[in-house]
Amino acid sequence: MFGYLLSCYWCSGIWSAIFIGLAFLYIPNISMPIIFVLSIAGAASIIETFVGVGIRSVDFLSSKLGK
């Protein structure tokens, strides 16, 4: 059952958010560096998604224009 909860990205995100939120409420000094690292990783993921979409768009348009 635990493996099933980890196979779904949305489920994993909800459980992680609950655990990190509770950790921040009860032990903020320990959880703050973890939250900081995860927030940087999330921002990098968002930037990588936008860059990847832009690269695929340029490749698609280049193939249609014959360049």
Secondary structure, 3 states (H helix, E strand, C coil): CHHHHHHCHHHHHHHHHHHHHHHHHHCHHHHHHHHHHHHHHHHHHHHHHHHHHHHHHHHHHHHHHCC
